[in-house]
């Protein structure tokens, strides 16, 4: 397995990311989208773990190399990031991932965490059948009238029951809207955990190894099932 920092054209400019290859050098493509902390060790570790499972993985850097260390900094950095512009940037990441000689197939999966979970769903709507599967972890568009028309991907969502930033009612409403738009029922799981329970670096202290392990195994089964 190899990993490297990469640069690629996206939305009329140069973007950066972290590319991790599987032991065989070839596998289905998976895009991993960061939390609001930036492209941290947690995110590159997630990419490495997916690569070890046989996937070709790209984690784009939406903050241009910057990482932040407090919730106030993260909220400000996210506020400065135009949502639709970020999703267009991520379309360039899909292009780049599909063009890699190590990527098999003509569609990718998208796995996103927190802010990245929100963006993952938006990207799947934008990209249509170029995204075969989408896995948001504790992230969802907050607009009550957000339209999922255009989404064709299978959806697996992971959310914490004690996550005050994403009420279960919001997730339930999103699941209904996804079902209405796609005629497909998304697979949604709630865990007895707080926000960012997958993140072992989480400064809020809500990392939950047991629930993280369960969510990880469900994710691997889902990705292998829909990407081969």
TORNUVEX-230275 format. One record per residue (C-alpha): x, y, z. Coordinates in Angstrom, 2 decimals. Example, Ala and Ser with C-alpha at 12.3 -4.5 7.8 and 13.67 -1.06 7.14 Angstrom:
residues 2
x  y  z
12.30  -4.50  7.80;
13.67  -1.06  7.14;
//
This chain:
residues 228
x  y  z
0.00  0.00  0.00;
1.30  3.48  -0.89;
0.19  6.97  0.00;
1.17  10.38  -1.29;
0.13  14.02  -1.30;
-1.31  14.98  -4.67;
-2.36  18.08  -6.61;
-5.16  18.14  -9.15;
-7.24  20.68  -11.14;
-10.61  21.47  -9.60;
-13.16  24.20  -10.23;
-10.67  26.31  -12.18;
-7.83  26.11  -9.67;
-5.33  23.69  -8.17;
-6.56  21.50  -5.32;
-4.64  19.27  -2.96;
-5.33  15.95  -1.30;
-4.05  12.70  0.13;
-4.13  9.61  -2.10;
-3.85  6.12  -0.59;
-3.57  2.96  -2.69;
-4.56  -0.57  -1.68;
-1.95  -3.35  -1.30;
-2.76  -4.64  -4.81;
-2.37  -1.16  -6.31;
-5.91  -1.25  -7.73;
-9.39  -1.06  -6.27;
-12.73  0.78  -6.33;
-12.51  4.51  -5.65;
-13.57  6.07  -2.36;
-13.55  9.79  -1.62;
-13.13  10.72  2.07;
-14.32  14.21  3.04;
-12.88  15.94  6.10;
-14.48  17.32  9.24;
-14.33  21.06  9.94;
-10.89  20.62  11.53;
-9.23  20.20  8.12;
-7.28  17.35  6.57;
-6.11  15.99  9.92;
-4.34  12.79  10.90;
-7.74  11.32  11.73;
-8.88  11.76  8.11;
-5.67  10.43  6.56;
-5.88  7.48  8.95;
-9.42  6.78  7.73;
-8.09  6.89  4.16;
-5.27  4.48  5.02;
-7.68  2.07  6.72;
-9.97  2.04  3.68;
-6.99  1.52  1.37;
-5.92  -1.44  3.50;
-9.37  -2.92  2.81;
-8.82  -2.79  -0.96;
-10.00  0.66  -2.01;
-8.22  3.47  -3.86;
-8.85  6.45  -1.61;
-8.60  10.22  -2.07;
-9.05  12.66  0.81;
-9.28  16.19  -0.67;
-7.99  19.13  1.36;
-10.76  21.74  1.42;
-8.80  24.14  3.65;
-5.67  24.45  1.52;
-3.32  22.83  4.02;
-4.73  24.57  7.09;
-5.91  22.67  10.16;
-7.64  24.28  13.14;
-7.67  23.29  16.79;
-10.64  24.98  18.45;
-14.37  24.87  17.77;
-14.42  28.66  17.31;
-11.65  28.50  14.68;
-13.36  25.58  12.97;
-16.72  27.33  12.85;
-15.12  30.45  11.37;
-13.18  28.43  8.79;
-16.33  26.58  7.78;
-18.23  29.88  7.54;
-15.61  31.12  5.07;
-16.08  28.03  2.88;
-18.93  28.51  0.36;
-20.91  25.28  0.40;
-21.67  25.14  -3.31;
-18.11  26.11  -4.18;
-16.80  23.31  -1.98;
-19.10  20.81  -3.68;
-17.87  21.96  -7.11;
-14.30  21.49  -5.83;
-15.23  17.98  -4.77;
-16.54  17.25  -8.27;
-12.96  17.82  -9.45;
-11.82  15.33  -6.84;
-14.23  12.76  -8.30;
-12.75  13.43  -11.75;
-9.23  12.97  -10.43;
-10.05  9.78  -8.53;
-11.79  8.17  -11.51;
-8.81  9.02  -13.73;
-6.33  7.22  -11.49;
-4.88  4.01  -12.97;
-5.44  2.41  -9.58;
-9.18  3.12  -9.60;
-11.47  0.41  -10.94;
-15.04  0.98  -12.12;
-16.80  4.08  -13.39;
-18.32  5.26  -10.09;
-16.97  6.00  -6.63;
-18.21  5.98  -3.07;
-18.11  9.04  -0.83;
-17.53  8.83  2.94;
-17.79  12.08  4.90;
-17.46  13.09  8.52;
-19.37  15.96  10.21;
-19.18  18.83  7.70;
-17.92  16.20  5.25;
-21.04  14.10  5.80;
-23.17  17.04  4.73;
-20.94  17.64  1.70;
-20.95  13.92  0.83;
-24.71  13.92  0.38;
-24.63  17.16  -1.63;
-21.90  15.75  -3.85;
-23.89  12.57  -4.47;
-26.84  14.72  -5.57;
-24.60  16.74  -7.91;
-22.74  13.77  -9.39;
-25.64  11.38  -9.94;
-24.55  7.95  -11.13;
-20.85  8.79  -10.75;
-21.41  8.19  -7.02;
-22.56  4.63  -6.35;
-22.64  4.81  -2.55;
-22.52  7.57  0.05;
-21.77  7.20  3.77;
-22.35  10.32  5.90;
-21.10  10.17  9.47;
-22.99  12.68  11.68;
-23.55  15.11  8.83;
-26.61  16.13  6.82;
-27.81  19.23  4.93;
-29.65  21.39  7.46;
-31.99  23.13  5.00;
-35.51  21.83  5.70;
-36.37  21.99  1.98;
-33.09  20.56  0.64;
-33.80  18.55  -2.53;
-32.19  15.16  -3.05;
-33.36  14.93  -6.65;
-30.47  13.65  -8.73;
-29.12  11.34  -6.05;
-28.90  7.75  -7.30;
-26.37  6.43  -4.76;
-27.16  3.94  -2.04;
-27.05  5.71  1.33;
-25.72  4.47  4.68;
-25.87  7.05  7.49;
-24.28  6.94  10.97;
-25.52  9.31  13.70;
-25.15  9.70  17.45;
-28.26  9.62  19.63;
-26.66  12.18  21.95;
-25.46  14.51  19.18;
-26.99  17.90  20.03;
-25.81  19.44  16.75;
-27.82  17.00  14.61;
-31.20  16.16  16.16;
-32.64  12.77  15.29;
-35.68  14.55  13.85;
-33.45  16.25  11.26;
-31.95  12.91  10.24;
-35.38  11.28  10.04;
-36.66  14.09  7.82;
-33.62  13.77  5.54;
-34.21  10.01  5.26;
-37.82  10.63  4.23;
-36.77  13.22  1.63;
-34.10  10.88  0.25;
-36.68  8.12  -0.04;
-39.11  10.42  -1.82;
-36.45  11.59  -4.27;
-34.91  8.20  -5.05;
-37.61  5.59  -4.35;
-34.93  3.89  -2.28;
-34.88  3.60  1.49;
-31.60  4.83  3.00;
-29.98  2.69  5.69;
-29.72  4.89  8.80;
-28.18  3.84  12.11;
-28.28  5.70  15.42;
-25.62  4.91  18.04;
-25.62  5.51  21.80;
-22.88  8.09  21.33;
-22.24  11.78  20.83;
-21.02  13.79  17.87;
-17.80  12.67  16.11;
-17.76  9.32  17.90;
-15.45  7.92  15.19;
-12.73  10.52  15.78;
-10.01  9.33  18.15;
-8.57  12.88  18.12;
-11.92  14.49  19.00;
-11.23  17.37  21.40;
-14.80  17.14  22.69;
-14.01  13.75  24.21;
-16.91  11.93  22.56;
-14.85  9.26  20.77;
-16.47  5.88  21.40;
-14.28  2.96  20.28;
-17.05  0.36  20.59;
-19.61  2.26  18.52;
-16.88  3.35  16.09;
-15.98  -0.29  15.51;
-19.58  -1.23  14.79;
-20.02  1.68  12.36;
-16.74  0.83  10.64;
-17.71  -2.79  10.00;
-21.11  -1.72  8.65;
-19.37  0.75  6.36;
-16.95  -1.84  4.98;
-19.77  -4.30  4.29;
-21.77  -1.56  2.58;
-18.88  -0.35  0.42;
-17.83  -3.83  -0.66;
-21.47  -4.61  -1.44;
-22.00  -1.59  -3.69;
-18.54  -1.14  -5.20;
-17.44  -4.76  -5.46;
//
